[in-house]
Amino acid sequence: MRIIEPGRNCWRLAETQRASVLIDGADYFARLDAALRNAQRSITILGWDFDARIRLRPDVPGSPELGDLLRQLVEARPELTVRILIWSVAVLHAPGAPLPLILGAEWQDHPRIDLRLDGRHPIYAAHHQKIVTVDDAMAFVGGIDLTVGRWDTPEHRVDDPLRLTPDGKPHDSVHDVQMAIDGEAARAIAALARQRWKVATGELLPVEAIAADPWPADLGAGFREMPVAIARTAPAWGELRGVEECAALTRSAIAGARRSIYIEAQYLTAGAIGRWLEESLQRPEGPEVVVVATCFSKGWLEQWIMGRNRDRLVRRLKRADRYGRLRVFCPVVPDGEASRLLLVHAKLMIVDDTFLRVGSSNLNNRSIGLDTECDLGIEAADEAARATIRELRHTLLGEHLGRAAAAVAAAEGPEQSPLRAIAELNRGRRGLRPMDELPLSGPVRPVFVTAVLDPKRPFEPLWFLGRKREGKARRTDATSRPRRRRRSSARMQSAT
């Protein structure tokens, strides 16, 4: 049974000649730096946050800040245009510097650099896609924003001298994942970016596809000549219809699992995700389920909503795990003679080593139908693709266990059991600490104000709407039949 079904759980399938999964910010930023330097016609950046002060290559002495790099590129290439679209509320909510987004900065003072703030979203919704396209020929999609606190290496050393904010202060170790694609799949992501730009600004951007190849020369391709599923989330709002493909793809992947489900998640709180995993755990011959998740929260509000609801959902899954196939872990890294929790910012799922999903959507309520999201899915059709997915899972588990991918593969045995490998290799100060040792007793319902702070769909008071929305939003394309436009209460003008 195939997991990916275009029109039901993804927008479309598009062919990529090359695809590569980039693990952690240092790998992604290095590849992005190379691709940007190869750009000839267009660079488009969509993000939840953006800080032009970061350096993509802090490991290279004298490397420029991102804003200065973009300015150098447009000055050197008369046909190159840079467009950046960032969530408007990032100026209040995100870690990057707010004033340059609002007032502008010297690097932006160029007619072919255009930075806008995206205010076309419902109350409390976020533009959460993390996308970069280059010449409509290459695209990066995943969980990594171009902002502070995202650069790190797979070693996640707590004393890494390169892991600094633009102000020179150390930031937390962080694990994340991004995917690079080219070909028709990259052109489809570029079309999605143009659509989001049109929704946010009203402007229709030109198609910029050219014959040049921005793919970095030193970046190998884990996957070659295969279809990539593009799944989206977009809220029903104004004339836009709701799109919930990311959640549908996640549901199909969980339902289709037979041997193993491997998840890396920043948040694990959505009741719907809990139901789908419960159904899998209750099957006598169901898959092993391994979840690697963030176990600490930044700020009391995140701890209250995401932390408490995460613990509640883990307890719920423990009660459903009648066959003992579930493990939920928090990764830790050495800190002197002790260990320190590692922040997991990745949004990744691997099922039976035949399906891979990488993107921006979290396993929380708002990623189901409130925020804008984009995920990529690959479903193996041959042994070569399955081997690539399997090696990726071994590499990820090996990173968290402080072991080589080959050691993980050997420890899994002929059953290819990730639980067996973890049981054998999970020792020392670098490893995985069980979260599912939480007591079974605990809250059954989501914590207070979850419906307000982590809603599944937009909520707007009737005085703002002017009329009630009839029925649930149809899950169809965001460019469907237009409806009466409403003005956004959160609309912000461009800083440039």
Secondary structure, DSSP 8 states (H G I E B T S, - for coil): --S--BTTTBSEEEEEEEEEEEESHHHHHHHHHHHHHT-SSEEEEEES-B-TT--S-TTSTT---HHHHHHHHHHH-TT-EEEEEEETTHHHHSSS-HHHHHH--GGG-STTEEEEEE--S-TT--B---EEEETTTEEEEES--BSTT----TT--TT-TT-B-TTS-B---EE-EEEEEEHHHHHHHHHHHHHHHHHHHS--------S---S-TT---SEEEEEEEEEEEE--BTTB--EEHHHHHHHHHHHH-SSEEEEEES-B--HHHHHHHHHHHTSTT--EEEEEE----SSHHHIIIIIHHHHHHHHHHHHH-TTS-EEEEEEEEEETTEEEE-EE--EEEEETTTEEEEES--BSSHHHHTSBEEEEEEE--SHHHHHHHHHHHHHHHHHHHT--HHHHHHHHTTTT-HHHHHHHH--SSSEEEESTTS-S-S-SS--TTHHHHS-SS----HHHHSS---SS-----TTSS-------TT------
